[in-house]
């Protein structure tokens, strides 16, 4: 079984919900047998996720029955869900019973099985192949395909990352190793389960026989912190936006006694905030791990050892156990010297099989052979620690001059540290989206002067709120829909 669930103490609690629902390792291990009567191997299932034991049970149940789950947000709008349904035509949907009325209305059928406050809907009659169209009949899922996750940009376009069992298990083991996770840990779900970072927290702790505290409350709600304190959560994870909000909530002005460590991934944290959290961790005897990852690498590729947090500000750290980084020049050759920027390349057993944009893509095998071109530009210092300096796709040409949108953001954020600022654009036109009215009203000449560019073509755009997905990551397409 995945994560060796059959070897766990069956009486030990695996999942504990803030509603009081408890699932032991024994029950989690037996659940696939209960589900087996209702699902078939090498079929496709949508798992509509919320941070609850039912979602995890379904995820485990599908994988153990060799049914491939696509993890989606249970709060996905009808338009987005229909887009995924029309593109991938799943055989099953596993969804919260609280959504029963709308799911039943959408599918015109009732759930055939329910457990842990979730229900299973069948979209095709397994005993009547004539109901499947010709493409479904010929599209056999690849035997190595185990799990599907949507990329961060899949809000409007159903592009999926294809993962194998080896991808999932090797990454969970690497994370367990470098975070020193054991059965005494009690992580709290502060990130969505369908998000690769949130799912990796569940995976690595199931592997270690830990107790996972599950809550649908957000970290901005009092119920979240009451549950954390009551059950003595030992760890917390978040993206940069999470920690920006926690700073505004003044969380880092006091101790959180039960917390042993914090983790951060999902984007680059500012040096200032990394230092503030690092000093807080040092003061109260905690550990703060800055990490780097992509859905295409199952979850994590790098981590900054907690003891280096203040020494290596701005660094994403070193490769995870079993992985390797190198930096390549424009011709693809490895750069051996320090402090020279190039594309960051990663090699490891957690690199995905490839992308899917149609159902027929689900039958193709591994296209990457353990090697991932991250698309990030990075450099390495003399001690072997890596630093992200930009994104290959985040460059535009301004009157023939190459301009980094990430660098523009960093300069503006130094001048306006309290403002939310996101740069976007097309050739010869940079848009500076901000929640600060003063910046949005600035003249192009002033913006060009701040950015130290003798160029015109800048414009400030005021927005009340930067659009973010459920994981707190910026939705660039939504933000720049006016371009």
N, C-alpha and C positions, 0 to 999 in steps of 0.2 A: 504493500500500500504506500501511497505518497506520504512522505514524512514519517514512515514507519509507525503509523498510528496503531497497528496491531500489537506493537511492543510496549505501548504506554500502559501505565497503571490505569485500569478501566474505571476505578472509582475516583480518580483525580478530576477536578473541574477543568474543562478545556475552555468553555465560553460562559461568561456571566453577563447577563443583560441588566441594565438599570431598571427594567420592569420586573426583575426577579426570575426571569427564565434562565435555567441552568442546563448546560449540556456537558456531560462528562466525556472523557476520552473513550470510554467503552461505548457510550451511545453514539458518538461521532464515528466510531469505527464500524458500528452495526448499521448505521443509517444507509450506506450504499446498498445493502441487501434489501432493505425495505423499498428503496427506490427502483431496484432492479426489475421488479415486475411491471414497471410502467415505461421504461426507456430501453432503447436498443443501442448497441455499439455502433460507432462511427456515424452517429447522427449529430445534428447541430441543435444546441439549446441556447436560448437567451436567459441569462440569470440577471434579473432586475434587482440591483443591490441597494440595500440600506445597511447601516451598521448594526446588524442584529444577528443572533445565532442562526436564524433560518437561512440567511444568505450564505453563510459559511458552510452550513450543512449541505445545501444544494450544490455549491461549488465542489466540495469534496465528493458528494454523491455522483455527480456527473463524471468527474475525472476517473473515479474508481470503476465506473461502468463503461469507460472508454467512449463516453458521450462528450463531445467537445463544447464547453460553455463559452459564450461570449458575455463578458461582464459589462453590464450597462447600468446607468443610474436609474433607480426606481422612480425618480422624479422627472425622468425625461418627458418632454412634452409629446403630445400625440403626433405632431408633424415629424419630429425626429424619430420617434419609435416606428412610425409607418415607413420612413425612409430606410431604416435598417431592415424592417420586415420585407419590404419590396425587393431590396437588394440581395438579402441572404436567405430568405425563406426558411426559417428554422423549423425544426420538427417539434420542439417543445419550448414552453416558456415557464420559468420558475419565478414567481412574483409574490410579494406580500399579499396576504388575504385582505388587508386593508384596501388593496387596489382591485379586489375581485369584481366589483360592479363595472368599472371602466374596462378592465381586461376582457371580461366576459362579453361586454357589449362590442368591443373591438373585434374579437375573434369569433363571436356567435357560438361559443361553447363554454361549458362550465369546467372547473378543475376536476381532474380525475383522482388526485391524491393530494393530501395536505399533511404537514407536520411543521412544528416549530414556528407556527404563525405564518407559514408560506403555503402556496398551492402550486400544483403542476398542471399546466394546460397542454393538450396535444393539438397540434395544428394539422397533422396528417393522420389518416387511419393507417396504422402500421401494417394492418393485414390486407390492405387494398392498395397495391402499388399503382393502380390505374388512376388514382387521384393525384399522383405526382406528375409534374410535367416532364418533358423529355430531358431537359437539362438536369433536373434533380435526379433522374434515373441514372444518368451517365456520370454525375459528379460524385465520386467516392472520395471522402475526406482522406487526406494522406495519413498513413498509419502512424507517423511520428507526431502529428498535430495533436496537442493536448489542451491548449488554452488560447483564447483570443482576447486581446485587449484593444480598445480604441486608442489611437494616438491622441495627444493633447489637442490637436487641431481638428478632431473629428466631429465637432459639434454640428457642422453643416455638411460634412462629407464623410460617409461611412468607410474610412480607411482603417484597416485593422493590422495589428501586429500578431504574427503567428509564432507561438511558443511551443516548445517540446517539454516533456516531463523532465528531461535532463536540464534544460534551461531553468525551470522553476526550482528544482531540488538543489542544483549546484549553487544558485544565487542565495537561496535560503540558508544553506550551510555556510557560505562565505560571510553573510551578514551575522549569523549566529556566532561565528568565530571571532570576528573583529570587534563586535560589541559585547563579547563575553556573556551571552544570554544563556541562562540556565532555568531550571524549573521553578525557581523562586521569583522570577520576574512576573510583573502584572502590568502590561502595557494597556493604555487606554486608547480607544479608537478616536483619534482627532482628525483623521483624514478619510475620505470616501473609500469604500472597499473596492470599487471598480477602478480606482486610480492605482497605477502600478506601485507607487510608494506606499499607499495605504494597504494594499494587498500583500506587499513584501513584509510588512510588520506582522501581519497575521501568519504568513508562511513561516517566517523565521522563529516565531514563538511557539507555533504548533510543533515544529521540529524539536524544540527544546523542552517540550512538555510543560510549558508555562500556562498560566491562567490569563485569558484575554478578557479585558473589561470592555463591554460593548455598549455604546450609547449613541442614540440618534441626536442628542443635544449637541449644539455647537459650542465651541470653546468661548464664545461670547455670552453664553447663557449661564445663569447661576447653577442650574441643575447639573451641568457638566462638572463644575468644580466641587459641588457637593458629593457627587458620585466618586470623583477622584479622591477626595479626602476620606470618604467613608470606607472605600475599598483599598485605600493606600496604594494607589497606582505608583509604579516605579519608573515609568518612562513616558515620554510625550514626543511626538513628531510633528513637524510643520514645514511649510514652504516659507519663503521670505515674507510674503504678505501676512502669514500667520503671526510671525514674530514682530512685524511692524504693529499689528493690532495689539498684541500682548504688551508691547512697550507702552502704547497709549493707555492700556488698562492698568499700567503700573505694576504689572506682575513681578517685574524684576527689582522691586524695592523690598521684597521680603522673602523669607524661606518658604519652600514647599517641602516639608519634612520627608515625605515618603519617596519623592522623586530621586532616582539615582542618576539618571542621565537624560539629556535632551538630544534630539537629532534634527538636522535640517537638510533638505534637498529641494529639488523642484525649481532651481534658479539660483542666481548668484546673490548672496547676502552682502550688504554693504559692509565695508571694513569697520565703520563706526558701530554698527549694531552687533557685528560679530564680537568686537572688543567689549561692548557693554555686557553682552550675555556671558562672554568668557570670564569677565571679572566677577559677575554674579555667581557663576558656577564655582570659581575659585574660592570666593568668600564663604559659600555655604557647603563646600565639599561635594559638589556635583561634577559631572562630566558633560561637556558639550561637543558633539560630533558634527562637523560640517561634512556633507557628503555630495556626491555627484552621480547622476544616473540618467537613464532614458528608458522609455518603455521598450525600445528596441534591444536593450540589454537586460530585459526582464525586470530589472529595477536598478540595482546599484552597480557602479563601475569603480568608484573611488571613495575614499574617506580620509579625513584629516584626523590623525590620532588626537584624542582630547588633550593630551599634554602639550601638543603643538599649537593649540587653538590661538593663544595670544602671541606666540612667536612667529607664526606663519599666517598673519592676517591676509585674507583675500585668496588663500590657496584652497583648492579643492582636494588637496592631499596626494595620496598615493593609490596605486591600484589595489583592489580588494584581493584577498587570497585566491589564487588560481587565475588571476587576470594579469594582463600586461598592457602598458601604454607605450606608444612612441609618437613622435611628431614628424610629419611629412611636409616636404616643400611642395611647390606647385606641380612638380613633375612626379610626385609620389615617392621620392627618395627620402630615406630616414635622415633627420637632422640630429646629429650627435651632440652638438655644442649646447651650452646653457644659454638661457635668456634670448633665444631665437624663436620667433613665433612661426607657427605653421598649423596645418590641420591635425587635430588630435585623433589618433587611430587607437582603437582598443581591440584586444584579442582575448577571448575567454570562452568557457563552456556555456555562458549565459547569453550569448549573442543569438538573436532571433533567427527564424528560418527565412523570413521575408514578409512582404506586405500582401494584403488581400484587399481588393477593391470590388471584386465580384465573387459570387459563390464558386465559380470554376477555379479561382485562385486558391481555394482551400484544398485542392488536390495536388498542388505542386510541392516539391521537396525543398530541402535546405539550399538556399541560394547564396549564403554568406560564408559558410565554412568557418564559423567562429571568429570572423573579422568584421569590425564595424567602423565605417567612416562616420564619425560623430557629427560632422558638419560644424563643429566648434573650432575656433582658433585658440591655440594655447601656447604657453611656453613653459619650460622646466628650469628651476633654479639649480644651483650647484649642488644642493643637497638631495636632488631628485624629487622635489615637490612640484606639482603642476598648478598652473594658474590659467584660468580661462580669460582671454583678452577680447573675445568677440565671437560673432556668429558669421559664417561664410555668407549666408543668405541675407544678413542684416547690413549689406553694403549697397549703396546706390551711387550713381554718377551725377555729380553736380557740375554742369558745364565742362564735362570731361575729366573732372577730378574725383577720385574715389573717396567716398565719405562713409565712415562707420556710424550707423545709427546708435549702436551701443555706446560708442565713445561720446557722441553728442549727449545721450542721456546722462552718462556719468559726470560730464562737465556741468550740466545744468543742475544735477542733484547736489553737487558740491556748493553751488551758489544758493540753491533753494532746497535745503535738506528736509524741510517739513512738507514739501509739496509732492504730490504724485505726478510724475512726468513720464510719458511714453513717447518716443519718437518713431514716426513712420514716414513713408514717402515713396515717391516714384522719382525717376530721373528728373533733375532740375527743380524738384519741389519737396521740401522737408516739412512735414506737419508735426508740430509739437503739441500733443494732446496733454492737457493738464487740468487738475481740479482747482488750480490757483488762478483766479481771475486776473491778477496783476500780470502774470506771465503771459496769459492768453491775449492780453491787450498790448503787449510789447510790439514795437515796430520791427520789421524785418532787419533793419540796420542794427538795432540793439541786440537782437538775437544773434546775428552774424558776429557782432563784436564780442559777445559772451563766449561764443564757440570758437573765437579766434580764427574766423574765416572771412576773407574779403569777398563774400558772395551774397547775392540776393537770392530770393526764392524760399525764404523761411516764412512760416505763418503759424501763429499760435491758435489753438482751438480749445475753447473751454468746454469741459464735460463735467456733469455733476458727479459722475462715478465712472471709474475705469471698469469696463466689463470683465468679469472673471468667471471661470467655471467653478464647479462645486469643490474643486481641489485648491482654489485660490489662484490659479494660473491665468494670465492675461489672454483674453480672446481677441487676438489681433485682427482677425477678419471682421468681427463685429465692430471693433473700435474704428477701423479704417474703411467702413462700408461707404463713406462719402467720397472716397478717392476713385 
